[in-house]
Amino acid sequence: MMPSCPPVPLTEPRPALYNPRWLLATVLSFLLIALWDVSGQDLALAQVWGTAEGFALRDDHFLVTYMHQGMRNLGWVIVLALSLGVWMPFGLLRKLPTARRVQLLVSILASLAVVAILKRSSATSCPWDLSLFGGVAEYVSHWRWGVHDGGAGRCFPAGHAAAGFSFVGGYFALARDTPRAARWWLAVALVMGLLLGLGQQMRGAHYMSHTLWTAWLCWTAGLVIDMGMARRRLSA
């Protein structure tokens, strides 16, 4: 008698649209950043570098030339290289299928777009605009959309920190094919975003909450793009 063979499944298991840990991290980080907002420590931290005469480091050569202008230009150079890498992959990109390379690029551009749109519509002014630091504005929480504080506005979230945080979405594009590289990619993007955000805080250009929310927005944009790409693959 011939031994029976186990039945062979007709179709492969459907891959999940997202990793539950990613969604948990999104929710927990939202709550933690909201707690920072509630704590009211933005002004206290701004006063570490700012006085009634303003921010002494506002025009600091290193912060303006290298940390601000230089890093922003470097960010766009990397975006251009990744754009070319979609069709002419190099280095780590060679380990990714074309769809993942497209996802990596789209997640970066989507993050930058989300931050830019919110920033343009925000009525929140920068710390250096506050009367507390020699300006004319009064402090108003960025949660009070449409409420003007008497300053120039358009300061929330932190646009410059997005030059680092926008690359966070690349983690999702890399995670399934090269998980170790994905973790390194995420760590570097987070560190660079925090450093760029800190540099702007020292100049009086942003509060800590601006930097933290920028990180969250870029992470969430990357997750949404990943879920959209996964759904597209399933439907195909």
Phi, psi and omega in degrees: 000130181287135178295139180284144179258147178296145180297141180267125179298140181287331181227154177283152178302142179287127179293149180290150179290333181203161175275124181306329179293329178293318179294320178297316178298323179296314182292314182296318179294324176300314181295319181294319179291323176297323177296322176299317177301313182296327182294338178070029184271359180302311182294319180300319180289324178297328181287351174295325182248344183250148176230184178297340178271357180113200182253117184298333184264011184302320182250022180302132186300314182295314182293323183280311187284315186262309183287331182261290184291313184297313182290327176296316178295320178298320179301317180290328176297318179294319178300318179297318179297319179292329177296314177294327182292344176299318183258337178232073187298145178220157176052230182300330182298336180293339180275356182252142171292164184304319182300322179290323178294321176296317180300318180301312181293316181297321180296322178294311182294323179295319178298314179298321181293316180300312180297317182296319181294314179295320181296319182293330182265359184279140176267358182285131178266165181282159178306322182291350176273347185287146177297332178299334182242028175091006179264208183236349186273160173250148184292127175226132181300142179292348177286342181272076184298134178087352179267112183277144183256006179093000180252197184284337182070196178056045182239002181233133357280194185275103183295321184289323178299335178295341176297336174259313185292334182299337180279353180302323181299340177297337178303316182292324179292331183266337194301323186279329184263324182221074186301322180293315178297326179297319180294319177295318179301313181297315181298315180295317180297318180293317180296315180296318178298318179294320179296317179294321177295320179296319178301319179290326177295320179297330179276346183091015184273339182207162171265165177300320181299326178300317180293315182295318179291329175297317177300316182294318180297318180291320176299313183293321177299317178297321179293317179297317177299317180298316179295321178295318179293321179295318178297323179295320178295321180294317180293332178286000000 
